[in-house]
């Protein structure tokens, strides 16, 4: 009986709420400032001014419809005292008018709005489900600042050339900065490329496969750059940008990638992602990615060591070296415990060897480790084709008797 009574209460409340004519998305002005407003179930809502894109909560005030308290988010989970109230009348022909009053209840600006969302239909589901007006494109589109793209001058990595593409945008007051390298030389030969006619380098002939490998890699590297507002609303970036609300107003997301190794066989990059507010890092993630230039496949470098026992011994030596390095640096006991228990290591390539790195993400963590295994020490453990490539890069030949390179 109690369950039935609660359900009846929910349905009745939902029907009452669904009939509220103010529910939906509205655009107009508060005084002279253009604003966008959403009003959800039970009278809750948000609004932002176009000039600052800073969402402010609207909380129903008392029991009379159309009265709202304004609540500014401090970013700490505690609201500021209300900067004022709104008094909205009933809509007429998809327009909505009212007045904003300050803490002293004196009028501070007239409100004039027009409806953006379609009219509502009665609903029978519980109001807690909510229609989600504040999550629709009609409300959030104005929160995205159009992305601005810039391109750096050309840089060199060994005999290869690349440049950095950067996109700057924002969601509300949360800046977003993303930068990625763009390869300017053919991936395997080092042949210079431009937007018109390729110019062969003195050492190498350009082949269609080289150009195709570069195009494939650039497509992957630059895929993270949102160059339109529509791209900003794709699932990945929308999720990340909205997560910034957890860090409060003024937090910024920056992502960048740096080339760690680029030779005749592989391209290896390190991707960094940080959420910051002021000078403080709130969250951090580092990821390593490596591609085979012949074919452009993304590699899992742990597959290079085919023997499970040899891989287990290698990971044990990596853990021991990480612990020794942390202890010599005076690391905390909890850091040493984390390294001792760590069973996942990212892998990448550096000029001097195979990189094993922790995947710790705590922003204040000084416990992260990166251990490099020299290629000569690795050559006798890897598969035959990898050994051939390693020895070639080292200027040596495979040792078919003892393994490794000579």
PANU-458942 format. One record per residue (C-alpha): residue number from 1; x, y, z. Coordinates in nm, 2 decimals. Layout:
<drenlums>
   lumba        X        Y        Z
     NUM        X        Y        Z
...
</drenlums>
This chain:
<drenlums>
   lumba        X        Y        Z
       1     0.00     0.00     0.00
       2     0.28     0.24     0.08
       3     0.45     0.17    -0.26
       4     0.12     0.23    -0.43
       5     0.07     0.56    -0.24
       6     0.42     0.68    -0.33
       7     0.37     0.59    -0.70
       8     0.04     0.78    -0.70
       9     0.22     1.08    -0.54
      10     0.49     1.07    -0.80
      11     0.24     1.05    -1.09
      12     0.03     1.33    -0.95
      13     0.34     1.55    -0.89
      14     0.47     1.47    -1.24
      15     0.14     1.56    -1.40
      16     0.13     1.89    -1.21
      17     0.49     1.97    -1.30
      18     0.45     1.88    -1.66
      19     0.17     2.13    -1.69
      20     0.40     2.41    -1.57
      21     0.40     2.64    -1.87
      22     0.75     2.78    -1.79
      23     0.93     2.44    -1.84
      24     1.16     2.44    -2.14
      25     1.45     2.65    -2.29
      26     1.42     3.02    -2.34
      27     1.64     3.29    -2.49
      28     1.61     3.67    -2.44
      29     1.76     3.94    -2.22
      30     1.80     4.03    -1.86
      31     1.81     4.41    -1.88
      32     2.05     4.46    -2.18
      33     2.24     4.13    -2.14
      34     2.14     3.84    -2.37
      35     2.07     3.53    -2.17
      36     1.96     3.16    -2.22
      37     1.74     2.99    -1.96
      38     1.63     2.64    -1.89
      39     1.35     2.54    -1.65
      40     1.33     2.18    -1.54
      41     1.08     1.96    -1.35
      42     0.97     2.10    -1.02
      43     1.08     2.45    -1.12
      44     1.46     2.40    -1.10
      45     1.67     2.55    -1.37
      46     1.98     2.73    -1.49
      47     2.06     3.03    -1.69
      48     2.37     3.20    -1.84
      49     2.46     3.53    -2.00
      50     2.62     3.52    -2.34
      51     2.90     3.76    -2.23
      52     3.04     3.53    -1.96
      53     2.88     3.19    -2.03
      54     2.87     3.13    -1.65
      55     2.57     2.91    -1.56
      56     2.38     3.01    -1.25
      57     2.12     2.79    -1.08
      58     1.76     2.88    -1.04
      59     1.59     2.73    -0.73
      60     1.21     2.76    -0.68
      61     1.14     3.02    -0.41
      62     0.85     2.93    -0.18
      63     0.53     2.77    -0.32
      64     0.42     3.04    -0.57
      65     0.50     2.95    -0.94
      66     0.74     3.17    -1.12
      67     0.95     3.28    -0.83
      68     1.32     3.17    -0.82
      69     1.62     3.22    -0.61
      70     1.95     3.27    -0.79
      71     2.24     3.05    -0.66
      72     2.60     3.11    -0.77
      73     2.84     2.81    -0.75
      74     3.16     2.88    -0.57
      75     3.33     2.57    -0.70
      76     3.36     2.43    -0.35
      77     3.02     2.27    -0.33
      78     2.89     2.55    -0.11
      79     2.67     2.82    -0.28
      80     2.71     3.19    -0.22
      81     2.42     3.37    -0.06
      82     2.15     3.44    -0.32
      83     2.24     3.74    -0.54
      84     1.87     3.80    -0.60
      85     1.54     3.65    -0.72
      86     1.35     3.62    -1.04
      87     0.97     3.68    -1.07
      88     0.83     3.53    -1.39
      89     0.47     3.55    -1.51
      90     0.28     3.30    -1.72
      91     0.39     3.26    -2.08
      92     0.19     3.43    -2.35
      93     0.23     3.32    -2.72
      94     0.57     3.16    -2.64
      95     0.70     3.47    -2.46
      96     0.79     3.51    -2.10
      97     0.84     3.83    -1.90
      98     0.94     3.91    -1.55
      99     1.17     4.11    -1.33
     100     1.49     4.04    -1.13
     101     1.52     4.18    -0.78
     102     1.83     4.22    -0.57
     103     1.88     4.11    -0.21
     104     1.70     4.42    -0.10
     105     1.40     4.32    -0.32
     106     1.44     4.63    -0.54
     107     1.41     4.57    -0.92
     108     1.75     4.54    -1.09
     109     1.64     4.44    -1.44
     110     1.35     4.34    -1.67
     111     1.34     3.99    -1.81
     112     1.21     3.93    -2.16
     113     1.23     3.57    -2.30
     114     1.11     3.37    -2.61
     115     1.06     3.00    -2.61
     116     1.33     2.79    -2.79
     117     1.21     2.44    -2.70
     118     0.88     2.29    -2.83
     119     0.57     2.31    -2.61
     120     0.54     2.04    -2.34
     121     0.31     1.74    -2.34
     122     0.17     1.60    -2.01
     123     0.40     1.33    -1.86
     124     0.33     1.03    -1.64
     125     0.68     0.93    -1.54
     126     0.82     1.04    -1.20
     127     0.94     1.40    -1.19
     128     1.28     1.28    -1.07
     129     1.35     1.15    -1.42
     130     1.32     1.51    -1.54
     131     1.30     1.61    -1.91
     132     1.66     1.72    -1.90
     133     1.61     2.06    -2.06
     134     1.95     2.18    -1.93
     135     2.12     1.89    -2.12
     136     1.97     1.97    -2.46
     137     2.16     2.14    -2.74
     138     1.91     2.42    -2.73
     139     2.05     2.52    -2.39
     140     2.41     2.41    -2.41
     141     2.50     2.53    -2.76
     142     2.57     2.88    -2.64
     143     2.80     2.75    -2.37
     144     3.05     2.63    -2.63
     145     3.29     2.90    -2.75
     146     3.37     2.84    -3.11
     147     3.72     2.67    -3.14
     148     4.01     2.88    -3.26
     149     4.29     2.69    -3.44
     150     4.66     2.79    -3.47
     151     4.95     2.63    -3.64
     152     5.32     2.65    -3.53
     153     5.63     2.68    -3.73
     154     5.80     2.36    -3.84
     155     6.02     2.17    -3.59
     156     6.26     1.89    -3.64
     157     6.29     1.55    -3.48
     158     6.61     1.38    -3.60
     159     6.57     1.40    -3.98
     160     6.20     1.45    -3.97
     161     5.99     1.76    -3.97
     162     5.66     1.83    -3.80
     163     5.45     2.12    -3.67
     164     5.20     2.16    -3.39
     165     4.83     2.23    -3.44
     166     4.64     2.38    -3.14
     167     4.27     2.43    -3.08
     168     4.15     2.66    -2.80
     169     3.78     2.67    -2.70
     170     3.58     2.66    -2.38
     171     3.26     2.51    -2.22
     172     3.11     2.78    -2.00
     173     3.40     2.92    -1.81
     174     3.61     2.61    -1.85
     175     3.89     2.67    -2.11
     176     3.99     2.38    -2.33
     177     4.33     2.36    -2.50
     178     4.44     2.07    -2.72
     179     4.76     2.04    -2.93
     180     4.88     1.76    -3.15
     181     5.18     1.71    -3.38
     182     5.13     1.70    -3.75
     183     5.39     1.51    -3.95
     184     5.53     1.71    -4.24
     185     5.78     1.44    -4.37
     186     5.69     1.10    -4.51
     187     5.69     0.87    -4.21
     188     5.95     0.62    -4.31
     189     6.19     0.81    -4.55
     190     6.21     1.16    -4.41
     191     6.10     1.30    -4.75
     192     5.98     1.65    -4.71
     193     5.61     1.71    -4.79
     194     5.41     2.02    -4.84
     195     5.06     2.11    -4.96
     196     5.15     2.12    -5.33
     197     5.45     1.93    -5.48
     198     5.65     1.68    -5.27
     199     6.03     1.75    -5.28
     200     6.24     1.44    -5.25
     201     6.52     1.45    -4.99
     202     6.88     1.38    -5.11
     203     6.89     1.04    -4.94
     204     6.56     0.88    -5.03
     205     6.30     0.82    -5.30
     206     5.94     0.91    -5.21
     207     5.70     0.61    -5.25
     208     5.33     0.61    -5.25
     209     5.34     0.39    -4.94
     210     5.54     0.65    -4.74
     211     5.29     0.92    -4.82
     212     5.00     0.70    -4.73
     213     5.16     0.61    -4.40
     214     5.20     0.98    -4.31
     215     4.84     1.05    -4.41
     216     4.71     0.76    -4.19
     217     4.91     0.87    -3.89
     218     4.81     1.23    -3.93
     219     4.45     1.13    -3.94
     220     4.49     0.95    -3.60
     221     4.71     1.22    -3.44
     222     4.48     1.51    -3.54
     223     4.15     1.33    -3.47
     224     4.15     1.47    -3.12
     225     4.13     1.83    -3.24
     226     3.77     1.96    -3.25
     227     3.76     2.22    -3.52
     228     3.38     2.28    -3.51
     229     3.12     2.34    -3.24
     230     2.96     2.01    -3.36
     231     3.28     1.83    -3.30
     232     3.30     1.98    -2.95
     233     2.96     1.82    -2.87
     234     3.08     1.47    -2.97
     235     3.06     1.22    -2.69
     236     3.42     1.22    -2.59
     237     3.47     1.60    -2.55
     238     3.13     1.67    -2.42
     239     3.19     1.42    -2.14
     240     3.53     1.56    -2.06
     241     3.41     1.92    -2.06
     242     3.11     1.85    -1.85
     243     3.33     1.66    -1.60
     244     3.51     1.99    -1.54
     245     3.20     2.10    -1.35
     246     3.33     1.87    -1.08
     247     3.63     2.10    -1.04
     248     3.44     2.42    -1.01
     249     3.43     2.74    -1.21
     250     3.76     2.85    -1.37
     251     3.91     2.51    -1.41
     252     4.09     2.44    -1.74
     253     4.15     2.13    -1.94
     254     4.47     2.11    -2.14
     255     4.58     1.81    -2.36
     256     4.89     1.79    -2.56
     257     5.11     1.52    -2.73
     258     5.49     1.52    -2.78
     259     5.69     1.30    -3.01
     260     5.92     1.08    -2.81
     261     6.07     0.87    -3.09
     262     6.05     0.89    -3.47
     263     6.28     0.67    -3.68
     264     6.25     0.45    -3.98
     265     6.04     0.19    -3.80
     266     5.83     0.35    -3.53
     267     5.66     0.67    -3.41
     268     5.61     0.70    -3.04
     269     5.43     0.98    -2.86
     270     5.34     1.07    -2.50
     271     5.00     1.23    -2.44
     272     4.94     1.44    -2.13
     273     4.60     1.56    -2.00
     274     4.57     1.80    -1.70
     275     4.28     1.97    -1.53
     276     4.40     2.29    -1.36
     277     4.25     2.58    -1.16
     278     4.48     2.87    -1.11
     279     4.82     2.73    -1.05
     280     4.70     2.40    -0.91
     281     4.68     2.07    -1.10
     282     4.36     1.90    -1.00
     283     4.39     1.58    -1.21
     284     4.65     1.44    -1.46
     285     4.67     1.15    -1.70
     286     4.97     1.04    -1.91
     287     4.94     0.79    -2.20
     288     5.20     0.63    -2.43
     289     5.12     0.53    -2.79
     290     5.34     0.38    -3.05
     291     5.28     0.29    -3.42
     292     5.46     0.08    -3.67
     293     5.53     0.31    -3.97
     294     5.50     0.02    -4.21
     295     5.12    -0.02    -4.21
     296     5.05     0.23    -3.94
     297     4.93    -0.03    -3.68
     298     4.91     0.08    -3.31
     299     5.15    -0.14    -3.11
     300     5.13    -0.31    -2.77
     301     5.50    -0.32    -2.70
     302     5.46    -0.58    -2.43
     303     5.40    -0.82    -2.72
     304     5.76    -0.78    -2.83
     305     5.86    -1.02    -2.55
     306     5.69    -1.34    -2.65
     307     5.81    -1.56    -2.36
     308     5.58    -1.51    -2.05
     309     5.85    -1.60    -1.81
     310     6.10    -1.36    -1.97
     311     5.83    -1.08    -1.96
     312     5.76    -1.16    -1.59
     313     6.13    -1.13    -1.51
     314     6.16    -0.81    -1.71
     315     5.86    -0.65    -1.52
     316     6.01    -0.76    -1.19
     317     6.34    -0.59    -1.27
     318     6.14    -0.27    -1.37
     319     5.96    -0.28    -1.04
     320     6.28    -0.32    -0.85
     321     6.45    -0.03    -1.03
     322     6.14     0.19    -0.97
     323     6.14     0.11    -0.60
     324     6.52     0.17    -0.57
     325     6.49     0.50    -0.75
     326     6.19     0.61    -0.53
     327     6.36     0.51    -0.21
     328     6.68     0.69    -0.30
     329     6.47     1.01    -0.37
     330     6.32     0.98    -0.02
     331     5.97     0.87    -0.14
     332     5.69     0.83     0.12
     333     5.60     0.48     0.25
     334     5.26     0.49     0.07
     335     5.44     0.56    -0.26
     336     5.67     0.26    -0.21
     337     5.37     0.04    -0.13
     338     5.19     0.16    -0.45
     339     5.49     0.08    -0.66
     340     5.53    -0.26    -0.50
     341     5.17    -0.34    -0.57
     342     5.16    -0.19    -0.92
     343     5.08    -0.46    -1.18
     344     5.02    -0.24    -1.49
     345     5.29    -0.06    -1.68
     346     5.24     0.15    -1.99
     347     5.49     0.11    -2.26
     348     5.65     0.35    -2.51
     349     5.97     0.41    -2.70
     350     6.24     0.66    -2.63
     351     6.56     0.72    -2.83
     352     6.76     0.51    -2.58
     353     6.52     0.22    -2.50
     354     6.18     0.07    -2.42
     355     5.99     0.28    -2.17
     356     5.79     0.13    -1.88
     357     5.58     0.39    -1.70
     358     5.32     0.38    -1.42
     359     4.96     0.50    -1.49
     360     4.90     0.68    -1.17
     361     4.67     0.98    -1.21
     362     4.66     1.16    -0.87
     363     4.76     1.52    -0.93
     364     4.98     1.56    -0.63
     365     5.15     1.22    -0.69
     366     5.53     1.24    -0.71
     367     5.54     0.87    -0.71
     368     5.51     0.80    -1.08
     369     5.79     0.61    -1.23
     370     5.94     0.58    -1.58
     371     6.20     0.31    -1.63
     372     6.39     0.28    -1.96
     373     6.53    -0.06    -2.07
     374     6.82     0.00    -2.32
     375     6.76    -0.16    -2.66
     376     7.08    -0.36    -2.63
     377     6.95    -0.52    -2.31
     378     6.62    -0.59    -2.48
     379     6.74    -0.73    -2.82
     380     6.79    -1.08    -2.70
     381     6.44    -1.10    -2.55
     382     6.23    -0.98    -2.85
     383     6.09    -1.16    -3.15
     384     6.31    -1.20    -3.46
     385     6.15    -0.93    -3.67
     386     6.17    -0.68    -3.38
     387     6.53    -0.78    -3.32
     388     6.62    -0.71    -3.68
     389     6.46    -0.36    -3.66
     390     6.63    -0.28    -3.32
     391     6.97    -0.39    -3.45
     392     6.92    -0.18    -3.76
     393     6.84     0.13    -3.56
     394     7.14     0.07    -3.34
     395     7.37     0.03    -3.65
     396     7.44    -0.33    -3.57
     397     7.34    -0.67    -3.70
     398     7.15    -0.95    -3.53
     399     7.36    -1.21    -3.35
     400     7.22    -1.53    -3.47
     401     7.43    -1.74    -3.23
     402     7.39    -1.57    -2.89
     403     7.09    -1.35    -2.97
     404     7.07    -0.98    -2.95
     405     7.29    -0.75    -3.16
     406     7.66    -0.74    -3.24
</drenlums>
